[in-house]
Amino acid sequence: MSALSQATATATEIVAVDHVFKSVTDSSGTLDILQDIHFTLGARETAAIVGASGSGKSTLLSIIAGLDTPTRGTVRLGGEDLFAIDEDDRAALRAQKVGFVFQSFQLLANLSALENVMLPLELANRKDARKAATEMLGRVGLSQRLGHYPKVLSGGEQQRVALARAFVVQPALLLADEPTGSLDHATGEQVMKLMFDLNRELGTTLVMVTHDRGIADRCERRITIEAGRVASDDKSA
């Protein structure tokens, strides 16, 4: 590859999972969770990670986020090697470039919807945190729920707050772990439509762990993990 081609590839490459292995050892021996996982994702790309329970999907997502460390291999985020920097620098990089959406919402119970969405902006010392959070909550249809706490919001409303919190920093990468797993089908469909709409609007790269084949088929790529290995990497036509 020429220097120009390499520079171009690096500029458009958001995530590079580079021959990642993950093993854990206890008194019963060594368990190989991930074995030689290798793929890249470009800007605006959408990818579903699918596979049976226990295949290593969530572990892989945690390593991509830099929340877990591989036994071998590495992950580059926007060209930055996550495991060549210390945990404080990884946390700072996550705050700048990564949004998260979880099955269990992970909202802070003592903060209102508005305060939950403001939090990552305040941590980044954004002066416009309240304005930006208010606008994003309006974008997800919650303008009338700004002051409400998670305990009085429905599951769908809590997940929309979580989406607003994830997207408000306009991350280069959004990681979602079973984002509709706690929702009924109709509410899950609404949340997924909103997620893909925001993904297109803000140009975020989306990586999602899901058991739902219908959701996976809406992504441009479907990466299937079997027994810790990439069994297939299918791109939509």
C-alpha positions in Angstrom: 0.0 0.0 0.0 1.4 3.4 -0.9 1.9 6.1 1.7 -1.1 8.1 0.3 -3.4 5.0 0.2 -2.4 4.1 3.8 -3.1 7.7 5.0 -6.5 7.6 3.3 -7.3 4.3 4.9 -6.3 5.5 8.3 -8.3 8.7 7.9 -11.6 6.8 7.2 -10.9 3.9 9.6 -12.8 4.4 12.9 -12.2 1.0 14.6 -9.5 -1.6 13.9 -9.7 -4.8 15.9 -6.2 -6.2 15.4 -5.8 -10.0 16.0 -7.5 -9.9 19.5 -7.3 -12.8 21.8 -8.8 -13.0 25.3 -8.2 -15.8 27.8 -9.0 -16.1 31.5 -7.3 -18.6 33.9 -8.6 -19.9 37.2 -8.1 -23.1 39.3 -9.9 -25.2 36.7 -7.6 -24.1 33.9 -7.6 -21.6 31.0 -10.7 -20.6 29.1 -10.2 -19.0 25.6 -13.0 -16.4 25.2 -11.8 -14.7 22.0 -9.4 -16.1 19.4 -7.8 -14.0 16.7 -10.6 -11.5 16.1 -9.6 -9.2 13.3 -11.7 -6.6 11.4 -12.0 -2.9 10.7 -14.9 -0.5 10.5 -15.1 2.8 8.6 -16.8 6.1 9.2 -20.6 5.8 9.3 -20.6 2.0 9.0 -23.2 0.0 10.9 -22.3 -3.5 12.1 -24.2 -6.1 14.2 -22.2 -8.6 16.2 -24.3 -11.8 16.5 -23.8 -15.3 17.9 -25.0 -17.6 20.6 -24.9 -16.7 24.3 -21.4 -17.3 25.6 -19.8 -16.9 22.2 -17.8 -13.8 23.4 -19.8 -11.0 21.9 -20.1 -8.8 25.0 -16.5 -9.4 25.8 -15.5 -8.2 22.4 -17.6 -5.1 22.8 -16.0 -4.3 26.1 -12.5 -4.7 24.5 -13.5 -2.4 21.6 -14.5 0.2 24.3 -11.2 -0.3 26.1 -13.2 -1.3 29.3 -11.6 -4.8 29.2 -8.1 -5.7 28.0 -7.1 -8.3 25.5 -4.6 -11.1 26.3 -3.0 -10.4 22.9 -3.7 -8.0 20.1 -5.0 -4.5 20.3 -7.8 -2.1 19.2 -7.2 1.2 17.4 -9.9 3.9 17.7 -9.4 6.7 15.2 -5.9 5.5 14.8 -5.1 5.6 18.5 -3.9 2.3 20.1 -6.2 1.9 23.1 -3.8 -0.4 24.9 -0.6 1.6 24.3 -2.0 4.3 26.6 -3.0 4.2 30.3 -6.5 3.9 31.8 -6.8 7.6 32.4 -6.0 8.4 28.8 -8.4 5.6 27.6 -11.2 7.1 29.7 -10.5 10.5 28.2 -10.5 9.0 24.7 -13.8 7.3 25.4 -15.3 10.5 26.6 -14.4 12.2 23.4 -15.2 9.5 20.8 -17.5 6.8 22.2 -21.1 6.6 23.1 -22.8 3.7 24.9 -26.3 2.2 25.0 -27.0 -0.7 27.2 -29.9 -3.1 27.7 -30.4 -2.0 31.3 -30.3 1.8 30.3 -27.6 2.6 33.0 -29.2 6.0 33.8 -28.3 7.6 37.2 -31.4 7.3 39.4 -30.6 10.5 41.3 -30.4 12.7 38.1 -33.3 13.9 36.0 -33.5 13.1 32.3 -31.9 16.4 31.5 -29.2 16.0 34.0 -28.4 12.5 32.8 -27.9 13.8 29.2 -25.9 16.9 30.4 -23.5 14.7 32.4 -21.0 13.7 29.6 -21.1 17.3 28.3 -20.3 18.7 31.8 -17.5 16.2 32.2 -16.1 17.6 28.9 -16.4 21.1 30.2 -19.0 22.1 27.6 -20.4 25.5 28.4 -23.5 24.7 26.3 -24.3 21.5 28.2 -27.9 22.4 29.2 -28.8 23.8 25.7 -27.3 20.8 23.9 -28.9 18.3 26.2 -32.3 20.0 25.9 -32.1 20.0 22.1 -31.1 16.3 22.0 -34.0 15.3 24.3 -36.3 17.2 22.1 -34.8 15.2 19.1 -35.8 11.9 20.8 -39.3 13.2 21.7 -38.8 13.9 25.4 -39.1 17.7 25.6 -41.9 17.3 28.1 -39.9 15.0 30.4 -36.8 17.0 31.0 -37.3 17.1 34.8 -38.5 13.6 35.3 -36.3 11.0 37.1 -35.7 7.5 35.6 -38.1 5.8 38.1 -41.1 7.6 36.6 -40.1 7.0 33.0 -41.2 4.0 31.0 -38.6 1.6 29.7 -38.9 3.1 26.2 -38.5 6.6 27.6 -35.4 5.5 29.6 -33.8 4.0 26.5 -34.5 7.2 24.6 -32.8 9.2 27.4 -29.9 6.8 27.1 -29.8 7.4 23.3 -29.8 11.1 23.8 -26.9 10.8 26.3 -25.0 8.7 23.9 -25.5 10.9 20.9 -25.3 14.3 22.5 -21.4 14.2 22.4 -21.6 13.4 18.7 -19.4 10.4 19.1 -17.3 8.9 16.3 -18.4 5.4 17.6 -21.6 4.2 19.3 -21.5 0.8 21.0 -24.9 -0.8 21.8 -25.3 -4.0 23.8 -28.7 -5.5 23.3 -30.4 -2.1 23.2 -33.9 -3.4 22.9 -33.5 -6.5 25.1 -35.6 -5.0 28.0 -38.3 -3.5 25.7 -41.5 -4.9 24.2 -41.4 -5.4 20.4 -43.3 -2.2 19.4 -41.2 0.0 21.8 -38.0 -1.7 20.6 -38.9 -0.9 17.0 -39.4 2.7 17.9 -36.0 2.9 19.7 -34.2 1.1 16.8 -35.7 3.5 14.2 -34.5 6.4 16.3 -31.0 4.9 16.8 -30.6 4.4 13.0 -32.0 7.9 12.2 -29.5 9.5 14.6 -26.7 7.3 13.3 -27.3 8.6 9.8 -27.9 12.2 10.8 -24.7 12.5 12.9 -22.5 10.2 10.9 -21.6 7.9 13.8 -20.1 4.4 13.3 -22.5 1.9 15.0 -21.5 -1.4 16.5 -24.3 -3.4 18.1 -24.5 -6.7 19.9 -27.9 -8.3 19.3 -29.8 -11.6 19.3 -32.5 -10.1 17.0 -31.9 -11.2 13.4 -34.3 -8.5 12.1 -32.2 -5.8 13.8 -28.9 -7.4 12.6 -30.2 -7.4 9.0 -30.7 -3.7 9.1 -27.0 -3.2 9.6 -24.5 -3.0 6.7 -22.4 -5.8 8.2 -23.2 -8.8 10.3 -20.2 -10.3 12.1 -21.0 -13.7 13.5 -19.0 -15.0 16.5 -18.8 -18.7 17.2 -16.8 -20.1 20.0 -14.7 -16.9 20.2 -13.9 -16.7 16.5 -15.3 -14.7 13.6 -17.3 -17.4 11.8 -18.5 -15.0 9.1 -18.4 -11.3 8.2 -21.3 -10.6 5.8 -21.8 -7.3 4.1 -25.3 -6.3 2.9 -25.7 -6.0 -0.9 
